Amino acid sequence: MKMRTFLILLLFSLNVLAQTPEVTISNKSLEEVKSKLIYSTATANPSWTIKNETSSSVTVTRACGTALKCSFMQALIGNSYSSMLQLDLTYTLIKDGNSVKVLITNASAWTQMPGGQINSQSVLDSSVDDLQSQLNEFARRF
């Protein structure tokens, strides 16, 4: 029973890691990559706002907007009285020898209900290709 549980957890972990958007940037320091990441998200259109920052991660947020995808997600997790849908992305930076790996470890949509309750939904699985393209474009700028 213990071996079966271990194998299931191992397969789940491998599946999650395989779906995590990531890019490796060579010959740059973690600080350089982080600085450029913050700059590129702040100057994107529409721009992102820094929600949280640590030495090895950056979480950014922005309003989702009025696109059909946003309206559909708003209807799924909120209602007509909830706040405008917000998107959060968490970038994790890992120093790996002479390079830095940048991973998107969280992508979620959330809204606040009238009573203060926060409803959120992960969108990482449904957006892997778009997020990977975003990271690839980011890496090309170096």
Residue pairs with C-beta under 8 A, 6 or more apart in sequence:
19 124
19 125
19 128
20 103
20 104
20 105
20 124
21 103
21 104
21 128
21 131
21 132
21 134
21 135
22 101
22 102
22 103
22 104
22 132
22 135
23 101
23 102
23 132
23 135
23 136
23 138
23 139
24 96
24 99
24 100
24 101
24 102
24 139
25 33
25 99
25 100
25 101
25 102
25 139
25 142
26 98
26 99
27 98
27 99
28 99
28 100
28 142
29 100
30 56
30 93
30 95
30 100
33 93
33 100
33 102
33 142
34 58
34 93
36 138
36 141
36 142
37 58
37 91
37 93
37 102
37 138
38 50
38 53
38 58
40 138
40 141
41 47
41 48
41 50
41 58
41 60
41 89
42 48
42 49
42 50
46 62
46 63
46 65
47 62
48 60
48 61
48 62
48 89
49 60
49 61
49 62
50 58
50 59
50 60
51 59
51 60
51 61
51 88
52 58
52 59
53 59
56 92
56 93
56 94
57 90
57 91
57 92
57 93
57 105
58 90
58 91
58 93
59 88
59 89
59 90
59 91
59 106
60 88
60 89
60 91
61 86
61 87
61 88
61 89
62 86
62 87
63 84
63 85
63 86
63 87
64 70
64 73
64 74
64 84
64 85
64 86
64 87
64 109
70 85
70 109
73 85
73 109
73 121
73 123
74 82
74 84
74 85
74 111
76 121
77 85
77 109
77 110
77 111
77 119
77 120
77 121
78 85
78 111
78 113
78 119
79 113
81 113
81 114
82 111
82 112
82 113
82 114
82 119
83 111
83 112
84 111
85 109
85 110
85 111
86 109
86 110
86 111
87 107
87 108
87 109
87 123
88 106
88 107
88 108
88 109
88 110
89 104
89 106
89 107
89 131
90 104
90 105
90 106
90 107
91 102
91 103
91 104
91 105
92 102
92 103
92 104
92 105
93 100
93 101
93 102
93 103
94 100
94 101
94 103
102 135
102 138
102 139
104 124
104 131
104 134
104 135
106 122
106 124
107 122
107 123
107 124
107 127
107 131
108 120
108 121
108 122
108 123
108 124
109 120
109 121
109 123
110 118
110 119
110 120
110 121
111 118
111 119
111 120
112 118
112 119
113 119
124 131
